[in-house]
Amino acid sequence: MVKKVNIGDLQKALETMGLTEYEAKTYVSLIQKGTSNAGNLSKIADIPHSKIYEVLSRLEKKKLVEVQRGRPLFYKAIKPSIALERIETRLKDTLQKEYAQRKSDLETLYSKKLGQISQANKMLDELDDFYEKNADIEPSEEFVWTIRGKDNLNKQAKEIIQSASLEVRLMMPLDDFSELIPTIKTTSARGVNILLVIHELTGSVQKLKSAVNIFYDKSPLHTNCGMILVDNIKGMFISENSTIGFKVSSKSVLMVLYQFYHHELEESTKMN
């Protein structure tokens, strides 16, 4: 007994090999019909008449159909085992190249992130050293202030930006500068150089494009914390969820924050 062929399954198999839905329906219909002109084939394959010539042209370029010249033109399907062998070869070549490229990109990203983790650990070691050295020292003019709550963080962020004379370096969680936009623009208008490192082109970033220098880091595994660094003399760190942070004037801690920010800046591209 001859096994009944499921036309829908055949069409899906052809789509898997790179044909569009219309191309698959047209090719299968031609195999069933033998030969056909475009008008009849449009009805058989249930494809709009306005699309059938375009579909047949693509199939001809893919060497899945041949044209029998005349008036009207008639079309005939190329034997599947011959025609689809070429498509299979091209598809496998494309998949191999895509696989190799993605594997290379992933290995590169993995190595990069390992390096960033290593650098972050070194920075934490420096902070630990600083903590140990200063654990029993009397307070001086260099302090680290803990700040809690989003409203307090925004208030302190505005104050520290407004205090800038020469330069402000900024990076905010989720690239949300919405609360700081007026302050940033006012500070920029005074001639202060402002640098933003971003990972997403958010609405608040768009509003700052004309006032600041924006550097875009496209890394898929980017840092989500916030930093504000002013004139090399004071800084502020903000947690990923914008609920806690600290303000600092300590040279040692500032050095660590500047190194972290500089690393993010080096991974970024300046936007025009």
N, C-alpha and C positions, 0 to 999 in steps of 0.2 A: 504494500500500500504506500502511495506517495504521501509524504508528510505535507500537511497543509501549511502554506507559508503565511505568516502573520505580517501583513504589509506595514502595520504600525511599527513593529519591531525592526523591520528592515530600514525604515526611514530613520528611526532613532540610532541605529548602528551607523548609518551614513553621516548623521549629524555628529556622532562621536568622532568620526574621522575628519571632521572639519567642514562639512557641507552645511549650508544654511537650511532652514526648514523648507523654503521654496525649492532650493536646488535638489534636496533629497526627494521631495514629492514629485518633482518633474522627472528626475532620473528614473525613479521606480515606475512611474506611469509610462515612460518611454519603453522600458523593458517589457512591461505588460502589453503595450500596444504594438510594439515592433517599430513602426515608423508613424510619424504624425506631423502635421503642420502646426504652427504656433496657435492658431485659433482653436483647433480641436483639443490640443494639449492643454490649453488654458482651462477648458471645461472639464477635461478628464482629471487633471491634477487639482482642480478647484483653486486656481491661482488667478488673481485679477489680470485681465487682458493687458492692462497698462504695464504690468510687471513681467510678463512671460518672455518678451524678447530680451530684456536685460538678464533674466535668469538663464536663458538658453545661451546667450553670449558668454556668460561666466563659465557655464558647463563646457562650452566649446574650448575656451582658453585652458581649462583644467583637463582637457582631452578626455572628457567623459561622454561627449556626444560628437557625432560628425554630421555635417550639413550636406544634404543632397540638393544640388542647385536646380532651380526651376522656378516656376511660378504657380502656386506659392512655393516657398522653401519648405522642404521636408527634413525632419531630424530623425536620427537613429542613434540609439544608445550603443556605446562601445561595450564590448563584453566585460562584465564586472571584474573577473579575475585578472584581466589585463589592465584595465583602467585604474582600478583601485590599488593595484600594487605600487604604482607611482605615488599615489597619494599617501599610502602607508609609509613608504620610504621617506618622503618629505616630512611627514608628521613625526616620525621617530627621530629624524635628524634634528628637527626643531625642538622636540622635547629634551633630547640629550643636551643640546646647547643651553637651553633654559635651565635644566637641572644643574649643569656644571657652573653656570653663572650664579645661580641662587646659592649653591653650595659655597662658592668662593666668597660671595657677599656675606653670607652668614658666618663663615670662618673669620673674615676680616672684622665684622662687627663683634664677634666673640672675643677676639684678641684685644680689640680696642676697649671693650668694657672691662676686661680683666685688668688692663692697664689703669683704667680710671678707678677701679676698686682698690688697686694697689696704692695709687696716689692718695685716694681718700683715707686709707688706713694710715699712711705716713702723716697726713695732716692731723688725724686723730691722735697719733702718737705725740705730735708736737703740742697739741692742746693738753694732753696728759702731762707732758713735761712741764708745760707752763703752770698747770694746776699744782703739781708737786712742788715746784720751786717757790710758788707764791702762797702755799697753804698756811705758812706761819709768819708771813710778812705783814706788817702793819699797812693799812690802806694808804695809797698815795693819790696823785692826781689821775692815775689810770684806773678806770673802773669798768666792770661789766654789769649792766643792769638787765635783769629779767623783766620781760613785758608779757602780760597775759591778756587775752581777749582781742578780738578782731578790731573793735573800735579803738582800743588803746594802741594797737599796732599801727593802724592808719594815722592816728594823731601823731605818734612819734615819727612815723615815716615822713609826714608832711613837714614837721619841724626840722628834721635833719636835712631834707632836700632844700628847704628854704635857706638853711645856713650856709649853703655852698657858695664859694667865691670863684672857683676855677672849673671844677669837674665833678660830675655825678655819674657813678656806674650803677646800673639798675638791672635786677632780674627778679621777677615776681612769680609766686605760685600760680600755675594755670594761666600765666601771661595776662593776668587781670590787673590792669593799671587804672581801672575806672574811677576809683576813689582818689587817685593822685593826679588825674589829668590836668585840672586847673593849676595845681602847684607846679607840676613839671613844665607846663607851658610858660607860666610866669617866670620861673627860674631860668628857662632857656632864653626868654626875651631879655633877661639881664646880661646875656652873653656867656652864660655858663655852658660848658660843653657837656652834653648828656648822652650817654651810651646805654642802649637797651639791648640785652641779649634775650631773644625770644625763641620759642619752639613751636608756636602756633600763631598765625596771623589773625588774632582775635579782633573783635570790634573795637576794643579800647586801644589796641596797638594801631589800628587803622587811623584813629583820631590823632595819633601822635607822629605820624609819618613826616609831616612838614616841620616839626619842631625839634626832632632829635635824630641821632645816628642809630639806626637799627641794624642789629646783627642777628641773622637767622641760623639757628642750629637745627638741622633736619634729622638729627639722630632719633630713632624710634624708642630708645631707652634713655631719655634725657633726664636731667635733674629737675625736680619740681619745687625745690626750696626757693626762698627769695633772699636777695642781698641788696643793700644800698651802701655804697662806699663813696665818701665825700672828701675830696681834697687831700687824700692820704692821711687824714688826721682823725677821722671818726667813721664808724660803720654801724650797720644793723643787719641782723640775720632774722629771717622769718621762716617758720616751719611750713611743711607742705600743706597742712590744712589751715594755715593762717590763724592759729589759735594761740601760739606762743612764739616768743622770739627773744632776742637780746640786743641791747645797744652797747657799743663798745668804743672806748678811746685808747685802749691798750695797744701799744705798738706791736707786741708779739701776736696778739689775736688778730689784729688788722692785717699783719703780714700773711697769716694763714688764709684769711678771707680773700685777700687780694690775689694770692696764688691760685685759689679755687676759681675765682672769677676769671682770671687770666687764662686758665685752662679752658673754660667754657667759651671764652672769646676766640681762642685759637681754633676751636672746632666749628666756628661759625663763619658765615659769609655775609659781608655787608650788603644791605639792600639799597638800591638806588631810589 
